[in-house]
Amino acid sequence: MLYDHFSDLELRIEDYDLGQRKRETSSGFTRATTIVSLHGDGVTGSGEDVTYDNDAHETLHDAASDLPVAGEYAFDEFSDLLSDVDLFFGDEPGQAIFRNYRRWAFESAALDLALKQSETSLAERIGRTYDPIRFVVSTRLEEPPTGDRIIDWLDRNPELEFKLDPTSEWTADVVERLAATDAVRTLDLKGQYHGTTVDQPADPELYERVIEGFPQALIEDPELNEETRPLFEEAQARVTWDYPIRGVETVEDLPWKPKWLNIKPSRFGSVRSLFDTIDYCHTHEIQMFGGGQFELDVGREHIHAIASLFYPNAPNDVAPTAYNDPDPSGNLPTSPLAPPEIAQGLSWR
């Protein structure tokens, strides 16, 4: 089991600090994250809290002056410790999943530190090597949607592949125009989101339009009801799940055995939950691809490292952060991303 390679890693934490990152994004919102840095034995391990609530990051910085994390542990002991620490300091986060995002920041920082203190990397610890990562660019269309944004991207780099978020405003003409590019690999219906800024209610007409218009693309997170579920009877193998996936039990609770899953490490909260789920997918022949959360710093490296080891050739939604700029310019990295020549910890650079 993957987690067995890490559970007994020695970890020594002397102190910690928190840093903030903030950036405008191509999706029209200001992204804020917190960098968790754990220090010990002259090295630093870092993780990134991707909670989608900018005020919650301010609260973390104001309140987190004395978190009980210093000490010597086996990695599994530190993980158990975090289970008993309220990282929201009595506040109820805007979404329950935010607790996983914040815990992942501390657990990934601890794993990064423990690996560095052992002078090894994630890859070396499990006896693998890093492979080049295929990535797709995730973006929304302009309003009203025309597909011009994708055509412009392809004019710059005809080899790009995309993950797109269809909305009810997508017309048949837009679908036909995008399908003609043969560059769309995943369509995220956002049907599992409720009470967020990206909600897309179940829309049978939209679902049918994209299922038929993109016969080879993966279809992510549909909302299934009496009207929409029959649309997927012949397309179940193309359905992938993202938002609900937070551990093995959430995979087992899906409406049918999946062929594909989107693995976003921060959704799992703990390193054990992430690696147990990857083990489960390997055992049950479920294909995976990596997903990101608009990370602004080290968190993007971490998802690159994990994708590189476990699903490098999949349509990974892990494009370098420059692709999330409101107006990306310059010589952007191309797919596949080359692995680092030398790596330590959980970093991938």
VEXVO-721243 format. One record per residue (C-alpha): x, y, z; residue number from 1; residue in three letters. Coordinates in steps of 0.2 Angstrom, whole numbers, plus 5000, padded with zeros to 4 digits. Example, Ala and Ser with C-alpha at 12.3 -4.5 7.8 and 13.67 -1.06 7.14 Angstrom:
REM VEXVO-721243
[pt [5062,4978,5039],1,"ALA"]
[pt [5068,4995,5036],2,"SER"]
***
This chain:
REM VEXVO-721243
[pt [5000,5000,5000],1,"MET"]
[pt [5006,5017,4995],2,"LEU"]
[pt [5004,5025,5012],3,"TYR"]
[pt [5015,5012,5021],4,"ASP"]
[pt [5030,5020,5012],5,"HIS"]
[pt [5026,5036,5022],6,"PHE"]
[pt [5018,5032,5038],7,"SER"]
[pt [5034,5029,5048],8,"ASP"]
[pt [5044,5044,5041],9,"LEU"]
[pt [5053,5053,5055],10,"GLU"]
[pt [5047,5071,5056],11,"LEU"]
[pt [5054,5085,5067],12,"ARG"]
[pt [5046,5102,5067],13,"ILE"]
[pt [5054,5116,5077],14,"GLU"]
[pt [5042,5131,5071],15,"ASP"]
[pt [5031,5137,5057],16,"TYR"]
[pt [5026,5152,5048],17,"ASP"]
[pt [5012,5157,5036],18,"LEU"]
[pt [5012,5167,5020],19,"GLY"]
[pt [4999,5174,5009],20,"GLN"]
[pt [4997,5174,4990],21,"ARG"]
[pt [4984,5184,4980],22,"LYS"]
[pt [4981,5185,4961],23,"ARG"]
[pt [4968,5189,4949],24,"GLU"]
[pt [4963,5175,4938],25,"THR"]
[pt [4956,5171,4921],26,"SER"]
[pt [4940,5166,4928],27,"SER"]
[pt [4936,5183,4935],28,"GLY"]
[pt [4939,5182,4953],29,"PHE"]
[pt [4953,5186,4965],30,"THR"]
[pt [4962,5171,4971],31,"ARG"]
[pt [4970,5170,4989],32,"ALA"]
[pt [4979,5156,4996],33,"THR"]
[pt [4990,5153,5012],34,"THR"]
[pt [5007,5145,5011],35,"ILE"]
[pt [5011,5134,5027],36,"VAL"]
[pt [5029,5132,5030],37,"SER"]
[pt [5036,5120,5043],38,"LEU"]
[pt [5054,5121,5048],39,"HIS"]
[pt [5065,5109,5056],40,"GLY"]
[pt [5084,5103,5055],41,"ASP"]
[pt [5088,5118,5044],42,"GLY"]
[pt [5075,5114,5030],43,"VAL"]
[pt [5058,5119,5026],44,"THR"]
[pt [5042,5109,5020],45,"GLY"]
[pt [5028,5119,5012],46,"SER"]
[pt [5010,5116,5008],47,"GLY"]
[pt [4996,5128,5001],48,"GLU"]
[pt [4979,5131,5008],49,"ASP"]
[pt [4967,5133,4993],50,"VAL"]
[pt [4951,5137,5003],51,"THR"]
[pt [4940,5148,4992],52,"TYR"]
[pt [4936,5161,5005],53,"ASP"]
[pt [4948,5176,5006],54,"ASN"]
[pt [4942,5181,5023],55,"ASP"]
[pt [4946,5164,5030],56,"ALA"]
[pt [4964,5166,5025],57,"HIS"]
[pt [4964,5183,5034],58,"GLU"]
[pt [4957,5174,5050],59,"THR"]
[pt [4970,5160,5049],60,"LEU"]
[pt [4984,5173,5049],61,"HIS"]
[pt [4976,5183,5063],62,"ASP"]
[pt [4973,5167,5074],63,"ALA"]
[pt [4986,5155,5070],64,"ALA"]
[pt [5000,5161,5081],65,"SER"]
[pt [5002,5146,5092],66,"ASP"]
[pt [4997,5130,5083],67,"LEU"]
[pt [5003,5115,5093],68,"PRO"]
[pt [5013,5107,5079],69,"VAL"]
[pt [5031,5108,5085],70,"ALA"]
[pt [5038,5091,5090],71,"GLY"]
[pt [5046,5075,5084],72,"GLU"]
[pt [5034,5062,5076],73,"TYR"]
[pt [5032,5048,5064],74,"ALA"]
[pt [5022,5055,5050],75,"PHE"]
[pt [5007,5045,5054],76,"ASP"]
[pt [5007,5052,5072],77,"GLU"]
[pt [5007,5070,5065],78,"PHE"]
[pt [4992,5066,5054],79,"SER"]
[pt [4983,5060,5069],80,"ASP"]
[pt [4987,5076,5079],81,"LEU"]
[pt [4980,5086,5065],82,"LEU"]
[pt [4964,5076,5067],83,"SER"]
[pt [4961,5084,5084],84,"ASP"]
[pt [4966,5102,5079],85,"VAL"]
[pt [4953,5115,5074],86,"ASP"]
[pt [4962,5124,5060],87,"LEU"]
[pt [4947,5136,5059],88,"PHE"]
[pt [4948,5141,5077],89,"PHE"]
[pt [4930,5139,5081],90,"GLY"]
[pt [4923,5147,5065],91,"ASP"]
[pt [4912,5136,5054],92,"GLU"]
[pt [4920,5137,5036],93,"PRO"]
[pt [4909,5142,5022],94,"GLY"]
[pt [4909,5125,5015],95,"GLN"]
[pt [4913,5109,5024],96,"ALA"]
[pt [4926,5104,5011],97,"ILE"]
[pt [4937,5119,5016],98,"PHE"]
[pt [4942,5109,5032],99,"ARG"]
[pt [4950,5096,5020],100,"ASN"]
[pt [4959,5110,5010],101,"TYR"]
[pt [4967,5117,5025],102,"ARG"]
[pt [4972,5101,5033],103,"ARG"]
[pt [4980,5096,5016],104,"TRP"]
[pt [4991,5112,5017],105,"ALA"]
[pt [4998,5106,5034],106,"PHE"]
[pt [4999,5087,5029],107,"GLU"]
[pt [5008,5091,5012],108,"SER"]
[pt [5020,5103,5021],109,"ALA"]
[pt [5024,5090,5034],110,"ALA"]
[pt [5026,5076,5021],111,"LEU"]
[pt [5037,5088,5011],112,"ASP"]
[pt [5048,5092,5027],113,"LEU"]
[pt [5049,5074,5032],114,"ALA"]
[pt [5055,5069,5014],115,"LEU"]
[pt [5068,5083,5014],116,"LYS"]
[pt [5074,5078,5032],117,"GLN"]
[pt [5077,5060,5025],118,"SER"]
[pt [5085,5068,5010],119,"GLU"]
[pt [5073,5059,4998],120,"THR"]
[pt [5059,5063,4986],121,"SER"]
[pt [5041,5057,4984],122,"LEU"]
[pt [5047,5047,4969],123,"ALA"]
[pt [5062,5039,4977],124,"GLU"]
[pt [5052,5034,4992],125,"ARG"]
[pt [5040,5023,4982],126,"ILE"]
[pt [5054,5017,4970],127,"GLY"]
[pt [5047,5026,4955],128,"ARG"]
[pt [5054,5040,4943],129,"THR"]
[pt [5045,5056,4938],130,"TYR"]
[pt [5038,5056,4920],131,"ASP"]
[pt [5033,5070,4909],132,"PRO"]
[pt [5016,5077,4912],133,"ILE"]
[pt [5002,5079,4899],134,"ARG"]
[pt [4991,5094,4904],135,"PHE"]
[pt [4976,5102,4897],136,"VAL"]
[pt [4971,5120,4899],137,"VAL"]
[pt [4955,5123,4910],138,"SER"]
[pt [4945,5139,4906],139,"THR"]
[pt [4928,5146,4904],140,"ARG"]
[pt [4921,5154,4888],141,"LEU"]
[pt [4918,5172,4886],142,"GLU"]
[pt [4901,5179,4889],143,"GLU"]
[pt [4891,5177,4879],144,"PRO"]
[pt [4900,5161,4874],145,"PRO"]
[pt [4906,5160,4856],146,"THR"]
[pt [4922,5149,4857],147,"GLY"]
[pt [4933,5163,4852],148,"ASP"]
[pt [4944,5161,4867],149,"ARG"]
[pt [4948,5143,4862],150,"ILE"]
[pt [4951,5148,4844],151,"ILE"]
[pt [4963,5162,4850],152,"ASP"]
[pt [4972,5149,4861],153,"TRP"]
[pt [4974,5137,4847],154,"LEU"]
[pt [4981,5151,4836],155,"ASP"]
[pt [4995,5153,4848],156,"ARG"]
[pt [4998,5135,4851],157,"ASN"]
[pt [4989,5122,4840],158,"PRO"]
[pt [4994,5108,4851],159,"GLU"]
[pt [4984,5114,4866],160,"LEU"]
[pt [4970,5103,4874],161,"GLU"]
[pt [4956,5109,4885],162,"PHE"]
[pt [4945,5106,4899],163,"LYS"]
[pt [4929,5117,4898],164,"LEU"]
[pt [4914,5121,4909],165,"ASP"]
[pt [4898,5121,4898],166,"PRO"]
[pt [4884,5132,4903],167,"THR"]
[pt [4866,5133,4898],168,"SER"]
[pt [4871,5147,4886],169,"GLU"]
[pt [4881,5136,4875],170,"TRP"]
[pt [4871,5135,4859],171,"THR"]
[pt [4872,5121,4846],172,"ALA"]
[pt [4883,5132,4835],173,"ASP"]
[pt [4896,5134,4850],174,"VAL"]
[pt [4897,5116,4852],175,"VAL"]
[pt [4899,5112,4834],176,"GLU"]
[pt [4913,5126,4833],177,"ARG"]
[pt [4922,5119,4848],178,"LEU"]
[pt [4920,5101,4843],179,"ALA"]
[pt [4928,5105,4826],180,"ALA"]
[pt [4944,5110,4834],181,"THR"]
[pt [4946,5092,4841],182,"ASP"]
[pt [4955,5100,4856],183,"ALA"]
[pt [4942,5097,4870],184,"VAL"]
[pt [4946,5083,4881],185,"ARG"]
[pt [4935,5086,4896],186,"THR"]
[pt [4918,5095,4899],187,"LEU"]
[pt [4914,5099,4917],188,"ASP"]
[pt [4896,5101,4920],189,"LEU"]
[pt [4898,5107,4938],190,"LYS"]
[pt [4882,5098,4942],191,"GLY"]
[pt [4888,5092,4959],192,"GLN"]
[pt [4891,5110,4965],193,"TYR"]
[pt [4877,5118,4976],194,"HIS"]
[pt [4878,5135,4984],195,"GLY"]
[pt [4894,5141,4975],196,"THR"]
[pt [4898,5154,4962],197,"THR"]
[pt [4901,5140,4948],198,"VAL"]
[pt [4884,5131,4950],199,"ASP"]
[pt [4877,5124,4934],200,"GLN"]
[pt [4860,5116,4937],201,"PRO"]
[pt [4855,5100,4928],202,"ALA"]
[pt [4850,5105,4910],203,"ASP"]
[pt [4845,5090,4900],204,"PRO"]
[pt [4846,5100,4884],205,"GLU"]
[pt [4864,5105,4888],206,"LEU"]
[pt [4869,5088,4893],207,"TYR"]
[pt [4862,5080,4877],208,"GLU"]
[pt [4871,5093,4867],209,"ARG"]
[pt [4888,5090,4874],210,"VAL"]
[pt [4886,5071,4875],211,"ILE"]
[pt [4882,5070,4857],212,"GLU"]
[pt [4893,5085,4851],213,"GLY"]
[pt [4909,5078,4859],214,"PHE"]
[pt [4908,5059,4858],215,"PRO"]
[pt [4926,5056,4863],216,"GLN"]
[pt [4927,5069,4878],217,"ALA"]
[pt [4925,5065,4896],218,"LEU"]
[pt [4910,5072,4905],219,"ILE"]
[pt [4913,5077,4923],220,"GLU"]
[pt [4901,5079,4937],221,"ASP"]
[pt [4883,5078,4930],222,"PRO"]
[pt [4868,5080,4941],223,"GLU"]
[pt [4858,5065,4939],224,"LEU"]
[pt [4839,5065,4940],225,"ASN"]
[pt [4824,5057,4932],226,"GLU"]
[pt [4827,5068,4916],227,"GLU"]
[pt [4846,5068,4915],228,"THR"]
[pt [4851,5050,4921],229,"ARG"]
[pt [4844,5041,4905],230,"PRO"]
[pt [4855,5052,4894],231,"LEU"]
[pt [4871,5044,4901],232,"PHE"]
[pt [4865,5026,4899],233,"GLU"]
[pt [4876,5024,4884],234,"GLU"]
[pt [4890,5036,4890],235,"ALA"]
[pt [4893,5030,4908],236,"GLN"]
[pt [4911,5025,4903],237,"ALA"]
[pt [4915,5043,4899],238,"ARG"]
[pt [4908,5050,4915],239,"VAL"]
[pt [4921,5056,4927],240,"THR"]
[pt [4919,5063,4945],241,"TRP"]
[pt [4927,5077,4954],242,"ASP"]
[pt [4918,5086,4968],243,"TYR"]
[pt [4912,5071,4977],244,"PRO"]
[pt [4928,5062,4977],245,"ILE"]
[pt [4936,5064,4995],246,"ARG"]
[pt [4941,5046,4999],247,"GLY"]
[pt [4938,5028,4995],248,"VAL"]
[pt [4921,5028,5003],249,"GLU"]
[pt [4915,5042,4991],250,"THR"]
[pt [4921,5032,4976],251,"VAL"]
[pt [4911,5017,4982],252,"GLU"]
[pt [4895,5028,4984],253,"ASP"]
[pt [4895,5034,4966],254,"LEU"]
[pt [4880,5029,4956],255,"PRO"]
[pt [4890,5016,4946],256,"TRP"]
[pt [4908,5010,4946],257,"LYS"]
[pt [4917,5024,4937],258,"PRO"]
[pt [4930,5022,4923],259,"LYS"]
[pt [4938,5039,4927],260,"TRP"]
[pt [4941,5050,4942],261,"LEU"]
[pt [4948,5067,4944],262,"ASN"]
[pt [4960,5067,4958],263,"ILE"]
[pt [4962,5083,4967],264,"LYS"]
[pt [4974,5080,4982],265,"PRO"]
[pt [4967,5095,4993],266,"SER"]
[pt [4950,5087,4992],267,"ARG"]
[pt [4956,5072,5002],268,"PHE"]
[pt [4963,5082,5017],269,"GLY"]
[pt [4975,5068,5023],270,"SER"]
[pt [4989,5060,5014],271,"VAL"]
[pt [4982,5043,5019],272,"ARG"]
[pt [4966,5046,5011],273,"SER"]
[pt [4974,5052,4995],274,"LEU"]
[pt [4985,5037,4993],275,"PHE"]
[pt [4972,5024,4999],276,"ASP"]
[pt [4961,5031,4985],277,"THR"]
[pt [4975,5030,4972],278,"ILE"]
[pt [4978,5012,4978],279,"ASP"]
[pt [4959,5008,4976],280,"TYR"]
[pt [4959,5015,4958],281,"CYS"]
[pt [4973,5004,4953],282,"HIS"]
[pt [4965,4989,4961],283,"THR"]
[pt [4949,4992,4953],284,"HIS"]
[pt [4956,4998,4936],285,"GLU"]
[pt [4949,5015,4937],286,"ILE"]
[pt [4959,5028,4927],287,"GLN"]
[pt [4964,5044,4935],288,"MET"]
[pt [4969,5062,4930],289,"PHE"]
[pt [4975,5076,4940],290,"GLY"]
[pt [4965,5092,4945],291,"GLY"]
[pt [4970,5109,4952],292,"GLY"]
[pt [4962,5122,4963],293,"GLN"]
[pt [4970,5138,4956],294,"PHE"]
[pt [4985,5135,4966],295,"GLU"]
[pt [4997,5150,4966],296,"LEU"]
[pt [5013,5143,4973],297,"ASP"]
[pt [5020,5126,4980],298,"VAL"]
[pt [5003,5118,4979],299,"GLY"]
[pt [5004,5117,4960],300,"ARG"]
[pt [5021,5108,4961],301,"GLU"]
[pt [5013,5095,4973],302,"HIS"]
[pt [5000,5091,4961],303,"ILE"]
[pt [5013,5090,4947],304,"HIS"]
[pt [5023,5078,4957],305,"ALA"]
[pt [5008,5067,4961],306,"ILE"]
[pt [5002,5067,4943],307,"ALA"]
[pt [5019,5063,4936],308,"SER"]
[pt [5020,5048,4946],309,"LEU"]
[pt [5003,5040,4945],310,"PHE"]
[pt [4994,5047,4929],311,"TYR"]
[pt [5006,5057,4918],312,"PRO"]
[pt [4998,5053,4901],313,"ASN"]
[pt [4980,5057,4906],314,"ALA"]
[pt [4972,5074,4902],315,"PRO"]
[pt [4978,5082,4918],316,"ASN"]
[pt [4970,5098,4923],317,"ASP"]
[pt [4986,5104,4930],318,"VAL"]
[pt [4992,5118,4918],319,"ALA"]
[pt [5006,5129,4925],320,"PRO"]
[pt [4999,5144,4935],321,"THR"]
[pt [5003,5156,4921],322,"ALA"]
[pt [4988,5149,4911],323,"TYR"]
[pt [4977,5156,4925],324,"ASN"]
[pt [4982,5174,4922],325,"ASP"]
[pt [4968,5185,4916],326,"PRO"]
[pt [4979,5189,4900],327,"ASP"]
[pt [4992,5175,4899],328,"PRO"]
[pt [5007,5181,4888],329,"SER"]
[pt [5025,5177,4885],330,"GLY"]
[pt [5032,5160,4881],331,"ASN"]
[pt [5020,5148,4891],332,"LEU"]
[pt [5026,5131,4895],333,"PRO"]
[pt [5020,5117,4883],334,"THR"]
[pt [5013,5100,4886],335,"SER"]
[pt [5021,5088,4892],336,"PRO"]
[pt [5030,5096,4906],337,"LEU"]
[pt [5047,5089,4908],338,"ALA"]
[pt [5051,5082,4926],339,"PRO"]
[pt [5065,5090,4936],340,"PRO"]
[pt [5082,5083,4935],341,"GLU"]
[pt [5084,5083,4954],342,"ILE"]
[pt [5070,5083,4966],343,"ALA"]
[pt [5068,5083,4985],344,"GLN"]
[pt [5053,5082,4996],345,"GLY"]
[pt [5036,5084,4988],346,"LEU"]
[pt [5042,5098,4976],347,"SER"]
[pt [5043,5096,4957],348,"TRP"]
[pt [5053,5110,4949],349,"ARG"]
***
